[in-house]
Amino acid sequence: MTLAQTLKEKKELSNDLKRRYKLPLKNKALWLIQVSNKSLLQKLYFWLANLPADFVVVWDFGKEGRDEQFKNIYVTKKINKSTLKAFDFTVVDSDLSNISQYSEKAIVTIAPEDNHYSSILKEYNPMKSIWNSYLYEETNEWSIFYAVARYLENYKISFDNKSLVKNVYEW
């Protein structure tokens, strides 16, 4: 399957998932948040509500579904592998165990700099259109949010984002 076909399919799957989870269709990006540190995730949770994107947060905190207070966040205990392709990016922590499940589906990864995939995941350089991810320096909400904000800026520029997704898809 070509990159163009993959991107078209991702968009269709993304819109289907947004409808199913009752997330705003006006937000273009669909993000998967998989951070195992519940304290850190709780801090990030409120910040995500203010971004122009939709989020599916994998978190076992006793409630599943769309957050009525934050209309752009859907909480689930687990994500089916069959729906992974709908996501534009994922935020993960050091517990990441299988990076290929994301790259095979052209999902950009935001991960800690000191991850065990550091030989594969390199910070994207939009000036040279090289590398394949966004990295955060420290495992805290500020550093992660900064990486998310950098990715959002890249996402707005369709040429840069396609270049990044191509890099992810081809390695």
Disulfide bonds with the S-S distance in Angstrom:
none
